[in-house]
Amino acid sequence: GGTLNKLELKDGTEPELYGNATVREFVYDRTVTAGNIATFILPVEIPVGNVNGTVWELDEYTGSALKFTKVENGTLAANKPYLVQPSSDGPLLGNTLTNVDLKAAPETSKLIKETTDGKAYQMGTYATLKSEETITSGSGTVYGYTGGQFVKANSGTLNPFRTLFVVKGSAEAAAREISLVLGDQETGIVSITKDGEIEDREVDVYDLSGRKVAQSVAGSTCLVGLQ
């Protein structure tokens, strides 16, 4: 309920955050690159117009895609994860903000935005976080979004002020590929198996239950026609 003259947060550095306050001067030291989608979460309310780029919030999981809705105007909530498409190279926030509201941060497990059906969620962090600690073993698949694509990340480290994505359900039920849908635009599809990993040779194909679904087929086309 007090007032802070200045709050300066450095990207990737764990902050010391306590209660609610009005911040007279707020600085978030982070640069972004045009064309590279980024994720972020901040403990203060930010006018969407002060963000360098188009901001999106998680809406729906279709079973193969995470769909996002554009934040047209208004204020971005504190302690809520977002995606941004930067308009230009430079600071994420266009300028130093004044008189913003700092909100007490809940524990990391509550820094989330669920899809409308509850089948997936986006989680942010203010602490350096091991992704395998975000979910109960076997209860979901973790994905990070970096460099323009989703990367399966059931192990690894998430830096402060960034977010990851969790698709609920067993690993067998998780999608093999996930695409990112921003409004009406689909982008960033990534396969858990990288391109070129299967050579053009004859292979047998099994599903995740161990059942053979194709035998002695060319590796380059072995997945054609399969669910």
Contacts in CASP RR format, 6 or more apart in sequence:
PFRMAT RR
TARGET T0000
AUTHOR 0000-0000-0000
METHOD contacts of the structure
MODEL  1
GGTLNKLELKDGTEPELYGNATVREFVYDRTVTAGNIATFILPVEIPVGN
VNGTVWELDEYTGSALKFTKVENGTLAANKPYLVQPSSDGPLLGNTLTNV
DLKAAPETSKLIKETTDGKAYQMGTYATLKSEETITSGSGTVYGYTGGQF
VKANSGTLNPFRTLFVVKGSAEAAAREISLVLGDQETGIVSITKDGEIED
REVDVYDLSGRKVAQSVAGSTCLVGLQ
1 19 0 8 1.000
1 20 0 8 1.000
1 21 0 8 1.000
1 22 0 8 1.000
2 20 0 8 1.000
2 21 0 8 1.000
2 22 0 8 1.000
3 21 0 8 1.000
3 22 0 8 1.000
3 23 0 8 1.000
3 24 0 8 1.000
4 21 0 8 1.000
4 22 0 8 1.000
4 23 0 8 1.000
4 24 0 8 1.000
4 102 0 8 1.000
5 24 0 8 1.000
5 25 0 8 1.000
6 23 0 8 1.000
6 24 0 8 1.000
6 25 0 8 1.000
6 26 0 8 1.000
6 27 0 8 1.000
7 23 0 8 1.000
7 25 0 8 1.000
7 26 0 8 1.000
7 27 0 8 1.000
7 44 0 8 1.000
7 102 0 8 1.000
8 26 0 8 1.000
8 27 0 8 1.000
8 28 0 8 1.000
8 29 0 8 1.000
9 15 0 8 1.000
9 27 0 8 1.000
9 28 0 8 1.000
9 29 0 8 1.000
9 42 0 8 1.000
9 161 0 8 1.000
10 29 0 8 1.000
10 30 0 8 1.000
11 28 0 8 1.000
11 29 0 8 1.000
11 30 0 8 1.000
11 159 0 8 1.000
11 160 0 8 1.000
11 161 0 8 1.000
12 128 0 8 1.000
12 159 0 8 1.000
12 160 0 8 1.000
12 161 0 8 1.000
12 162 0 8 1.000
13 160 0 8 1.000
14 126 0 8 1.000
14 127 0 8 1.000
14 128 0 8 1.000
14 160 0 8 1.000
15 43 0 8 1.000
15 126 0 8 1.000
15 160 0 8 1.000
17 43 0 8 1.000
17 102 0 8 1.000
17 104 0 8 1.000
17 105 0 8 1.000
17 126 0 8 1.000
18 104 0 8 1.000
19 102 0 8 1.000
19 103 0 8 1.000
19 104 0 8 1.000
20 101 0 8 1.000
20 102 0 8 1.000
20 103 0 8 1.000
20 104 0 8 1.000
21 101 0 8 1.000
21 102 0 8 1.000
22 99 0 8 1.000
22 100 0 8 1.000
22 101 0 8 1.000
22 102 0 8 1.000
23 44 0 8 1.000
23 97 0 8 1.000
23 99 0 8 1.000
23 100 0 8 1.000
23 101 0 8 1.000
23 102 0 8 1.000
24 98 0 8 1.000
24 99 0 8 1.000
25 96 0 8 1.000
25 97 0 8 1.000
25 98 0 8 1.000
26 44 0 8 1.000
26 96 0 8 1.000
26 97 0 8 1.000
26 98 0 8 1.000
26 100 0 8 1.000
26 102 0 8 1.000
27 93 0 8 1.000
27 96 0 8 1.000
27 97 0 8 1.000
28 42 0 8 1.000
28 91 0 8 1.000
28 92 0 8 1.000
28 93 0 8 1.000
28 161 0 8 1.000
29 91 0 8 1.000
30 40 0 8 1.000
30 91 0 8 1.000
30 92 0 8 1.000
30 93 0 8 1.000
30 161 0 8 1.000
31 89 0 8 1.000
31 90 0 8 1.000
31 91 0 8 1.000
31 92 0 8 1.000
32 38 0 8 1.000
32 52 0 8 1.000
32 84 0 8 1.000
32 86 0 8 1.000
32 89 0 8 1.000
32 90 0 8 1.000
32 91 0 8 1.000
32 92 0 8 1.000
33 86 0 8 1.000
33 89 0 8 1.000
33 90 0 8 1.000
34 86 0 8 1.000
34 87 0 8 1.000
34 88 0 8 1.000
34 89 0 8 1.000
35 85 0 8 1.000
35 86 0 8 1.000
36 86 0 8 1.000
36 147 0 8 1.000
36 148 0 8 1.000
37 83 0 8 1.000
37 84 0 8 1.000
37 85 0 8 1.000
37 86 0 8 1.000
37 145 0 8 1.000
37 147 0 8 1.000
37 148 0 8 1.000
37 180 0 8 1.000
37 187 0 8 1.000
38 83 0 8 1.000
38 84 0 8 1.000
38 86 0 8 1.000
38 92 0 8 1.000
39 81 0 8 1.000
39 82 0 8 1.000
39 83 0 8 1.000
39 84 0 8 1.000
39 122 0 8 1.000
39 124 0 8 1.000
39 145 0 8 1.000
39 162 0 8 1.000
39 163 0 8 1.000
39 164 0 8 1.000
40 81 0 8 1.000
40 82 0 8 1.000
40 84 0 8 1.000
40 92 0 8 1.000
40 161 0 8 1.000
40 162 0 8 1.000
40 163 0 8 1.000
41 79 0 8 1.000
41 80 0 8 1.000
41 81 0 8 1.000
41 82 0 8 1.000
41 111 0 8 1.000
41 124 0 8 1.000
41 125 0 8 1.000
41 126 0 8 1.000
41 161 0 8 1.000
41 162 0 8 1.000
41 163 0 8 1.000
42 76 0 8 1.000
42 78 0 8 1.000
42 79 0 8 1.000
42 161 0 8 1.000
43 78 0 8 1.000
43 79 0 8 1.000
43 102 0 8 1.000
43 103 0 8 1.000
43 105 0 8 1.000
43 126 0 8 1.000
44 78 0 8 1.000
44 97 0 8 1.000
44 100 0 8 1.000
44 101 0 8 1.000
44 102 0 8 1.000
44 103 0 8 1.000
45 75 0 8 1.000
45 76 0 8 1.000
45 77 0 8 1.000
45 78 0 8 1.000
45 100 0 8 1.000
45 101 0 8 1.000
45 103 0 8 1.000
46 75 0 8 1.000
46 76 0 8 1.000
46 93 0 8 1.000
46 97 0 8 1.000
46 100 0 8 1.000
47 74 0 8 1.000
47 75 0 8 1.000
47 76 0 8 1.000
47 97 0 8 1.000
48 55 0 8 1.000
48 71 0 8 1.000
48 72 0 8 1.000
48 73 0 8 1.000
48 74 0 8 1.000
48 75 0 8 1.000
48 76 0 8 1.000
49 73 0 8 1.000
49 74 0 8 1.000
50 93 0 8 1.000
50 94 0 8 1.000
50 95 0 8 1.000
50 97 0 8 1.000
51 76 0 8 1.000
51 84 0 8 1.000
51 92 0 8 1.000
51 93 0 8 1.000
51 94 0 8 1.000
52 84 0 8 1.000
52 86 0 8 1.000
52 87 0 8 1.000
52 88 0 8 1.000
52 90 0 8 1.000
52 91 0 8 1.000
52 92 0 8 1.000
52 93 0 8 1.000
52 94 0 8 1.000
53 84 0 8 1.000
53 85 0 8 1.000
53 86 0 8 1.000
53 87 0 8 1.000
53 88 0 8 1.000
54 70 0 8 1.000
54 84 0 8 1.000
54 85 0 8 1.000
54 87 0 8 1.000
54 182 0 8 1.000
55 70 0 8 1.000
55 71 0 8 1.000
55 76 0 8 1.000
55 82 0 8 1.000
55 83 0 8 1.000
55 84 0 8 1.000
56 68 0 8 1.000
56 69 0 8 1.000
56 70 0 8 1.000
56 71 0 8 1.000
56 82 0 8 1.000
56 83 0 8 1.000
56 84 0 8 1.000
56 85 0 8 1.000
56 182 0 8 1.000
56 183 0 8 1.000
57 68 0 8 1.000
57 69 0 8 1.000
57 71 0 8 1.000
57 80 0 8 1.000
57 82 0 8 1.000
57 83 0 8 1.000
57 113 0 8 1.000
58 66 0 8 1.000
58 67 0 8 1.000
58 68 0 8 1.000
58 81 0 8 1.000
58 83 0 8 1.000
58 113 0 8 1.000
58 114 0 8 1.000
58 115 0 8 1.000
58 120 0 8 1.000
58 121 0 8 1.000
58 122 0 8 1.000
58 165 0 8 1.000
59 67 0 8 1.000
59 68 0 8 1.000
59 69 0 8 1.000
59 115 0 8 1.000
59 116 0 8 1.000
60 66 0 8 1.000
60 67 0 8 1.000
60 115 0 8 1.000
60 116 0 8 1.000
60 117 0 8 1.000
61 67 0 8 1.000
61 115 0 8 1.000
61 117 0 8 1.000
61 118 0 8 1.000
61 119 0 8 1.000
61 120 0 8 1.000
61 167 0 8 1.000
62 181 0 8 1.000
63 119 0 8 1.000
63 167 0 8 1.000
63 175 0 8 1.000
64 175 0 8 1.000
64 177 0 8 1.000
64 178 0 8 1.000
64 179 0 8 1.000
65 178 0 8 1.000
65 179 0 8 1.000
65 180 0 8 1.000
65 181 0 8 1.000
65 186 0 8 1.000
66 115 0 8 1.000
66 120 0 8 1.000
66 165 0 8 1.000
66 178 0 8 1.000
66 179 0 8 1.000
66 180 0 8 1.000
66 181 0 8 1.000
67 181 0 8 1.000
67 183 0 8 1.000
68 83 0 8 1.000
68 180 0 8 1.000
68 181 0 8 1.000
68 182 0 8 1.000
68 183 0 8 1.000
69 183 0 8 1.000
70 182 0 8 1.000
70 183 0 8 1.000
71 82 0 8 1.000
76 82 0 8 1.000
78 101 0 8 1.000
78 102 0 8 1.000
78 103 0 8 1.000
78 105 0 8 1.000
79 103 0 8 1.000
79 105 0 8 1.000
79 106 0 8 1.000
79 111 0 8 1.000
80 111 0 8 1.000
80 113 0 8 1.000
81 111 0 8 1.000
81 112 0 8 1.000
81 113 0 8 1.000
81 122 0 8 1.000
81 123 0 8 1.000
81 124 0 8 1.000
81 163 0 8 1.000
82 163 0 8 1.000
83 145 0 8 1.000
83 182 0 8 1.000
84 92 0 8 1.000
85 182 0 8 1.000
86 92 0 8 1.000
105 111 0 8 1.000
105 126 0 8 1.000
108 123 0 8 1.000
108 124 0 8 1.000
108 125 0 8 1.000
108 126 0 8 1.000
108 127 0 8 1.000
108 129 0 8 1.000
108 134 0 8 1.000
109 123 0 8 1.000
109 134 0 8 1.000
111 123 0 8 1.000
111 124 0 8 1.000
111 125 0 8 1.000
111 126 0 8 1.000
112 121 0 8 1.000
112 122 0 8 1.000
112 123 0 8 1.000
112 124 0 8 1.000
113 121 0 8 1.000
113 122 0 8 1.000
114 120 0 8 1.000
114 121 0 8 1.000
115 121 0 8 1.000
118 168 0 8 1.000
119 167 0 8 1.000
119 168 0 8 1.000
120 165 0 8 1.000
120 166 0 8 1.000
120 167 0 8 1.000
120 168 0 8 1.000
121 165 0 8 1.000
121 166 0 8 1.000
121 168 0 8 1.000
122 163 0 8 1.000
122 164 0 8 1.000
122 165 0 8 1.000
122 166 0 8 1.000
123 134 0 8 1.000
123 163 0 8 1.000
123 164 0 8 1.000
123 165 0 8 1.000
123 166 0 8 1.000
124 158 0 8 1.000
124 162 0 8 1.000
124 163 0 8 1.000
124 164 0 8 1.000
125 158 0 8 1.000
125 159 0 8 1.000
125 160 0 8 1.000
125 161 0 8 1.000
125 162 0 8 1.000
125 163 0 8 1.000
126 160 0 8 1.000
126 161 0 8 1.000
127 160 0 8 1.000
128 157 0 8 1.000
128 158 0 8 1.000
128 159 0 8 1.000
128 160 0 8 1.000
129 157 0 8 1.000
129 158 0 8 1.000
130 155 0 8 1.000
130 156 0 8 1.000
130 157 0 8 1.000
130 158 0 8 1.000
131 142 0 8 1.000
131 144 0 8 1.000
131 153 0 8 1.000
131 154 0 8 1.000
131 155 0 8 1.000
131 156 0 8 1.000
131 157 0 8 1.000
131 158 0 8 1.000
131 164 0 8 1.000
132 142 0 8 1.000
132 154 0 8 1.000
132 155 0 8 1.000
132 156 0 8 1.000
134 142 0 8 1.000
134 164 0 8 1.000
134 166 0 8 1.000
135 142 0 8 1.000
135 166 0 8 1.000
138 169 0 8 1.000
138 170 0 8 1.000
138 171 0 8 1.000
139 168 0 8 1.000
139 169 0 8 1.000
139 170 0 8 1.000
140 166 0 8 1.000
140 167 0 8 1.000
140 168 0 8 1.000
140 169 0 8 1.000
140 170 0 8 1.000
140 171 0 8 1.000
140 174 0 8 1.000
141 152 0 8 1.000
141 154 0 8 1.000
141 166 0 8 1.000
141 167 0 8 1.000
141 169 0 8 1.000
141 171 0 8 1.000
141 174 0 8 1.000
142 152 0 8 1.000
142 153 0 8 1.000
142 154 0 8 1.000
142 164 0 8 1.000
142 165 0 8 1.000
142 166 0 8 1.000
143 150 0 8 1.000
143 151 0 8 1.000
143 152 0 8 1.000
143 153 0 8 1.000
143 164 0 8 1.000
143 165 0 8 1.000
143 166 0 8 1.000
143 167 0 8 1.000
143 178 0 8 1.000
144 150 0 8 1.000
144 151 0 8 1.000
144 152 0 8 1.000
144 153 0 8 1.000
144 158 0 8 1.000
144 164 0 8 1.000
144 165 0 8 1.000
145 151 0 8 1.000
145 163 0 8 1.000
145 164 0 8 1.000
145 165 0 8 1.000
145 180 0 8 1.000
148 187 0 8 1.000
148 188 0 8 1.000
149 188 0 8 1.000
149 189 0 8 1.000
149 190 0 8 1.000
150 165 0 8 1.000
150 178 0 8 1.000
150 180 0 8 1.000
150 188 0 8 1.000
150 189 0 8 1.000
150 190 0 8 1.000
151 190 0 8 1.000
152 192 0 8 1.000
153 164 0 8 1.000
158 164 0 8 1.000
167 174 0 8 1.000
167 175 0 8 1.000
167 178 0 8 1.000
171 208 0 8 1.000
172 208 0 8 1.000
172 209 0 8 1.000
176 191 0 8 1.000
176 192 0 8 1.000
176 193 0 8 1.000
177 189 0 8 1.000
177 190 0 8 1.000
177 191 0 8 1.000
177 192 0 8 1.000
178 189 0 8 1.000
178 190 0 8 1.000
179 186 0 8 1.000
179 187 0 8 1.000
179 188 0 8 1.000
179 189 0 8 1.000
180 186 0 8 1.000
180 187 0 8 1.000
180 188 0 8 1.000
180 189 0 8 1.000
181 187 0 8 1.000
198 219 0 8 1.000
198 220 0 8 1.000
198 222 0 8 1.000
199 219 0 8 1.000
200 218 0 8 1.000
200 219 0 8 1.000
200 220 0 8 1.000
201 218 0 8 1.000
201 219 0 8 1.000
202 216 0 8 1.000
202 217 0 8 1.000
202 218 0 8 1.000
202 219 0 8 1.000
203 216 0 8 1.000
203 217 0 8 1.000
203 218 0 8 1.000
203 219 0 8 1.000
203 222 0 8 1.000
204 212 0 8 1.000
204 214 0 8 1.000
204 215 0 8 1.000
204 216 0 8 1.000
204 217 0 8 1.000
205 212 0 8 1.000
205 213 0 8 1.000
205 214 0 8 1.000
205 215 0 8 1.000
205 217 0 8 1.000
205 222 0 8 1.000
205 223 0 8 1.000
205 226 0 8 1.000
206 212 0 8 1.000
206 213 0 8 1.000
207 213 0 8 1.000
213 226 0 8 1.000
214 222 0 8 1.000
214 226 0 8 1.000
END
